[in-house]
Amino acid sequence: MHADLSRITFRPDARYSAVLAQQGRVQLDADTNEQTAIQLYQARVTATDLIGQHGGPAADAGFRIDMTGGSRELDDLSISPGRYYVDGILVEAYRPQPGVPVPDPAEADTKDNHPDAAEQPAETPTTWTYWDQPDAYRDAERPEDRLPTRFPYLAYLKVWERTVTAAEDPALREVALGAALPDTAARLKVVWQVLPLPGDELDIDGDETKKAPVREAFRKWVAEQRKATARIAVRSERPDQADDDPCLVKPDARYRGPENQLYRVEIHDGGAAKDATFKWSRENGSVTFPVDGLDGTWVELATLGNDDKLDLDVGDHVEFMDSAVASRLDAHPLLRVEELDLPGRRVRLSEEPPQHVGRRPELHPYLRRWDHREGGRAQERQTKKGASGRLRNGAVRVEEGAWLPLEDGVEVYFQAGGTYRTGDFWIVPARTATGNVEWPTDAARRPLLQAPLGPQVHYAPLGWVMGEKTVSDLRLTFKPLAGEVAAASDEELAAEEEARAADAAAEAENEPADVASAGPAHGAALRSQTTAEAESLAEE
């Protein structure tokens, strides 16, 4: 989650059920965020326990896959509307319908005078398709995005969550606060993508026309995808040149930064260690700059930052992003800021961004700043930038089995033999009060290797596409637990009648005693009433 956070405190193994605010205490974003995380965790675990790994309500199960016609290279899939749950996460495939605008009288006159001048707008479809699904951003010009040309293949659902800020969704910004103030809270968005998996990538043990072997093969494939073999450790060590720095921190501090920071270490290019790269930020990757225009290598920005800590400077590395790049977890080369035009709010980058990135304003392009640099300490900024080692495409090469310095005494260690995935990240709070970083250690205070915090990706099989218009539905459904109150059985009715007869017998048996104990007056009154009833019956 690329957001301006102080730290992340949610730990499932701590078994906390709620966050309690105390009077007179400072309230931090971490406390509120932990309460949200606790509630999400509990709700999703409960849903998974009741539903299973995936499933949809029988009355409104979404994501049914059907193959539609088209040219052979541009086959399409239709995705039915409805709801589906994957690992307890609610995923909805409803397609929004456009609103109805207030009619314009001038347009009405035009239609009356020239009936053929204005045609009725095309009806908006109610279902998504493979090519226009909202979070996958499929491009027919990219061969890797096309559906497989060989049958069979599996259509599956990929679900994960990513952070959205006002840089990407301007509607999140409260305009009443003014442009000079920062944005407020960020959002977590559920991203769903229907993707194809060629059948030859599944190890199907059995008849591939049956659903059970396909589901089992997909389960094994998911287990392989979820293997997190990359692990890192982080520590803070007092730099050799610490005595040369101004006494802005404690003399014995190992973390030498002048401010509290939340470092983010994120994998950029995935793969084996020889191919993998990473990037890091002291602000959790939250420093972004919305793009207003692009002209070659010149980028016009909405702002250049509010201060020298959150601005851009020559030598900074930036990532050119938009909603499509963020949702697809694509890794494009990081670009270097070569020149600044402060009056024009423009920066010149080392290269022109890729042609399919940042050209569509509706995808809200922006630059994300990262804080590593090409070797050595930069002296041109008051905020120190540490040695980053060798770079490849603007990102730092992964070197396993050694402590790599970031800045101000913070060092990272990559475990040998790891396999890295684009987007994997770790969060490291650094605090001036302790002169240290917050990272798990053993009893001897040795840093412990940790798996990435995310992104946590979830999968579900949808359809086994075996040919033209031949799709085997692999979804699961469930019915509501509630139902009507069942009618009483014959045994229950007989038992109830027997109990009623026993109560009547007990009342009759106790009646004389009750009459005697009630006294002469009450007894006489009862006898008179009984006599009167008998006489009335005799007269009839």
N, C-alpha and C positions, 0 to 999 in steps of 0.2 A: 504494500500500500504506500504509494508515493504521496504522503501528506505531511504537513508540518506538525509533527507530534513530538512530545517530550520523551516518551518511551512506550513500550508495549508490556503490560504487566499480566495479561491473562495467561494462566497456566492450568490446563485441565487437571493435571495430577495433584494440584493443591486442593481440589474439591470444594472450592468456595461456591456458595449458592447465591450470594448477593453482596453488593457493595453498600456499606452504611456510611452516610455523610455525618460528620461530627460538627457540633456547633463551634463557631469561632475558628475553624480550620481553613487553610487555603484549599481551594478546589482546583484540581488539575485535570487536564484532558484525559490523562491515563485512567483516572478513576471512572469517569463516565464511559469511556471506551471499554473498560473491563466489564462494567455492568451489561453493556450491549453484547459483548462477546459471550458472557455467561448465559444470557437469555437465548441467544442464537444457538449456542452449543446444546443447551437443554432441549430446546424445541426440536432441533434436527436429530438429536439422538433418539428422542421419543418417537418422532415420525419414522425414523429408520427401524426402530424396534417393532413398530406396529405394521408398517408397510413392507419392509424389506429393503434390499439395496436399491430397488427402483420399482416404480409402478404408478399407475394413474387411476383416478376414480372411474368406475365402470360407466357412470352416466355422462362423463365429460373427459374422457382420456384423450389427450392430444398426441401429436407427433406420429400419427399413422403415416407411413410412407407409401406413396404410389408413384410408379414410373409413368411419365408422360412422354408423348411423342416429340420428335425434333430431329434435326440432322444428327447423324451418327456421332459426330464429335461434340455435339452440344445437347446431349440428352439432358433431361431435367427430371427432378423429383418434386412432387407436391408434398407439403407438410400440413397435416390437418390441424385446425385450431383445437385448443383445449389445455388441460393442465397435466403435468407429470412431475413426479418427485424422484430425485436422484440423490442418494445418500442423505435424505431428509430435506434437501433444498428444493423449494417450490420453483418450477420452471413453467412459464406460460407462453403459449404460442398464438395468442390472439392477435389478429392484425388490426391495428387502429383504423377506424373509418374517419374520413375527413368531416369536419363540421359543416354546418349549413350557414353561409354568410347572409347578411341582410341584403335583399335585392337592391340593385342600383336602378333608379327610375330611368336614367339615360339608356341603360342596357335594355330595359323593358321596351322602350320606344323603338330602339333599333330592331329588336326581334319582331315587333308588330309591323314595322314598315318593310323589313327585309327578312322574311322568315328563314331564308337560306343563309343569312349572314352569320348566324351564331349556331353552332351545333351543340347538341347536348354532350356534356363531358362524359368520358368513358366511365363505366361503373368500376369502382375500386374492388379488386378481388378480396375475398375473405380469408384466403389461405396464403401462407408463405410458400415459396419455392426454393429449391436449392440455390438458384442464382440470385435471388433477392432477399434471402433471409437476413435479418437486421444486424447480426453481430459477426457474421462470417466474412463479409466483404469479398465474395468470390468475383473473380475477374476472368471473363472468357478469353481474354488475350494472353493469359498466363497458362501454359499447358499443365502446370502442376495443380491448377485449380479445377481442371475438368474432371468429370466422372470417368471411372475406368472404362476402357473399351472392351474389356473381357469380362464375361460372366463366369461365376457369380462373384458378387462383392457385398460387403456388409455396410449398411448405412447406420451409423451410430451417433449418439448424442454426447457432445463434450460440453461440460459445464464447469465454470470457475467464476471467481469474483475478482474484480479489479476496482481501483480507486478512481473516482471522477471528481475533479475540482472545477472551480469557476473558469479556469483557463480553457477547459474543454466544453463546459456547459455554462454559458454566461447567465442563464436563468437562475443559477445558484447564488449569484451575487446580489446583495441588497443595495440597489442604486441609491437609496436614501443615505447610506453611509458615505457616499462620495467616492470618487475614483482614487483619491489619495490613500484611503484606508485599505488594508488587506481584506481578502475575502473571509467568510466565516467558516462554517463546517464543510467538510468534504462528504462524499457519499461512496458507498459500496454498491456496485452494480453487478447483478447476476448476468453473466455472459453465456449464451448457449449457441452452439454451432452444430449443425448436422453435417457430418463429414463421411466420406467413403473410405473403406478399408478393403483393398484387394483380397480376394479369397485365398490367394497363394501365400499371404502373409499370416494366415491362421493355420495352426496345427490342429486340423479337425480329425479326431479319432472316432471314426464311424461313418454312418451314412450322412453325407452333407445335405441331403434333402430333408433331414429331420431337424427339428428345432433344438432338441436337447444337446446334440454334439456341437452345434454352432454356438449355442450359448456358453457351453463349457470351454470351447476354444477361445471365445472372446474373453471370458473371465481370466484365462491364463495370459492372454495378450495384455489385458489391463494390469495384471500383477507385474508384468515386465515394465510397463510404462511408469508404474509408481515406484519402482526401485530407486531410492535416493542413495546413490553411492558416493556423492560428493559431500565431504564434511570438512569444516574449517574450524580453527580456533583463533581467538583474538586475545592479545595482551597489550599492556602498555609498559614500555621500558624507558628508563631515563636516558635520553640521547647523550652521546659523547659530548656534543657541543652545548649541553644544557647550561653550563657555567658561563657561556658567552652571551646567553639571552638576557634581556633586561629582567629584573626581579619582579615579574608580573604574577608569578605563581609561587607556591611554596618551594623552597630550595630542594626538598627531597621528593617532590612530585614526579611521578613517572609520566603521567599525562600532562603535557606542557601547554595545552591550548588555553587561551585566555577566557574562553566561554564554555558553558555546557553545550554539548553537541549530541546528535543522534546520528551516528555513522551508519551508512548503508553500503554493504558490499553485495553487488549483483552480477550474476553471470551474463555476459553479453553474447558471445558466440559459444554455442554448446559443442559437445563432443568429447573426445579424449583430451587429456591434459595438453598434448602437443598442439591441438587445434583450438583449445578453449581460451577465452579472454574474459576479463572482468572489468568493471568500472566501480567507482566508489564516490560517495557524496557525504559531506559532513552535515547536510540538512535533510537526510532521508530522501534525497532526490526530489524534493518538493519545490525547488526553485525553477519556475517555468515562466515563459514569455510568449503570450499569444501573438500569432503572426497575422498581420494585416495585408501583406503583399509579398510577392516573390518575383524577383527579376534577375534571373541567372544566379550568380552567387550572392547578390545583395538581397537581404531580407529586411522588410519593414515590420517593425514590432509595435504593438500597442503601448508598451512601456519598456524602458531599459532598467527597471528596478527602482525601489524606493530608497535604497541606501547603498553604501559601498560594500556591504556584506552580502546583499542579495541582488547585485547587479551583474553585468557582463563586462569582461575585460579582455584585452588582446591576449591570446594564448589559452583562453578557456576552451574546453571541449564541450560541445553541445550535441544533443540528439534531436534530429528533426522528426517530430511526432505528429500524429493525428489519430482520430478515433479508430481508423482501420488498422494502423500499425500497432496501436496499443492492444486492440482486441485480438489480433492475430499473433501477438507475441513475436513479431518479426524483429530481426536484428540487422539494421543497416549501419554502414560505417559512421562512426562519430566524426563530426566535422570540427575544425579549429577556427576560432574567431581570429580573423586576420586584421580587421580594421573596424573602427567605430565611427559613426556619423551621429553625434549626439543631437544636434538640432533637428535632424531628419528622422531620429529614432530608427536608424538603420545600422546593420552590421554586415560586414563582408565575410563570407565563409571561405574555407580553404577549397571547397569543391561545391558544385551545384548539387542539390539534393536529388535523389532518384526521381524519375519522371512520374511515378505513380504515387508520390507522397507530397502532400501539402498543396496540391493544385485545386482542391475542391473546398471552397469555404464552408460548405455545410458539414464538413468533417472536422472543423475547428482546429487547424494546424497550430502547432506551438513548438518552441524550443525548450528542451530540458537540459539544464546545466549539470555537468558532472565536475568533480573537483580534482581529478588526477591531472598531472602535467607530464610533459615530455622531459623527464629526467631533472634531477637537481631541485634545489629550493628556489622558488621565484621570489625575487626581492622587490618586484614592482608593486606588490600588494601588501598592505599591512597585515591582512589575514594570511598566515603562512600557508604555503602549498608544499606538500612533501614530495619526496622522490617517488616516482611511479614505475620506474624500470622501463623496459622496452615496450613499445606500443605496436599494435597491429590493427590497422584500420581505426586508429584513434583510441582503442581500448588496451588495457594492460594484459600482457601475456600471463597466463597461469603458470606458476613455477611451484611444483610440489616438493614437500619435504624441507622447506626452508622458511624462515620468518622474513616476510616482505614488509618493508616500512611503508606506511601511508603518509602520516604527518604527525608532528608533535608527540612522538613517542608511541603512537598507535601502530601495531604490527599485526599482520594476518598470516596464518599458516594453513596451507592446503594439504590435506592428507594424501599420501601417495596412492595411486591406483584408482582415482576417482573418475566417474563419468559425469559430465556436466550438462545441464539443460538450460537453454536460454530463459531468463526470467527468474531463476532460482535466486533467493536473496537471504541475507542475514542482517539483523539489526543490532547495533552496538552503542549503548549509551556511554558517554564519557562525561565525567563530573569533575569540576574544579575543586569541590569541597573535599574530595578524597584523593585527588590527583591520580585517578585510576579509571579504568573502564569497567563496566558491569558485565561480567562474563562468568558462566559457571566454572567452578574449579573443584578439584578434589581436596582431600584433607591436607595434602602437602601444598595446596595453592597452585597446583599446576593446571593450566587451562584445559578444559575438556573439549573434545571434538564434538561439533554439533551439526545435525542435518539442517537443510534450509527450512525457513519458516513457511515458505510458499514459493510460487502460487500452488494451492491445493486444487488439483484437477480431478473431476469426477466423470465417469463414463457410464453409458447404458446402451445396450443394443436395441435397435428399432426395427430394421427390416433386412431380410436376406434376399437381395435382388438376384434372381436366377435367370432373368431374360426379359424380353419386351413385355411389359405389363404383367410380369409374374413376380410378386413380392410376397415372401413369407413373413407374416407379422410376428415379431419377437418381443413385443411389449407385454407387460403384465398389468393386470387391473385388480382392483379391490372394491368391495362393496362397503357401504356405511355400516358401522357397528350397531347403531341404534335401529330399533324396529318396534312394531306394535306390541302392546301388552298381550300375551297369549291368553286365550280363553281357558277357563278351569276344566280339568279333565273329569270324567265320570267318577273316578275314585275320590277326587277332591270334593265333588258335590255330595257324594254319599257320606263322606266323613263329616262334612258340614251339617247335613241333616241329622246324623246321629248325635252330634254335639248339641244341636238345638233341642232334640227330644230329651236328652239327658238333663239339660238345664230346666226344661218344663217339669220333668218329674221331680227334680230337686225342689222347685218352688212349691209344687203341690204337697210334697212331704213336709215342708217346713211351715205351711200355712196355719195349722191349728195352734202351734206354739206361738206364732206371731200374734194370732188373735187373742190368745189368753194373756199374753204379756202386755197387750195394748190396753187392758183395763175393761171394766164392765161397760162403760159407756160406748167405747169403740166397738166392743164385741156385740153389743145390742144393735148398734147401727148396722154392722155387717150382716147380722141375722135378719134384721128388718129388710135390708136390701135384697137378701137372698129369697126371703119369703115373698116379697113383692114380685120378684122375677118369676118365681114358681107359679104364683097366682095368675100372672099375666099369661104365661104359657098355657095354663089350664083353661082360661077363658077362650083362647084361640082354638 
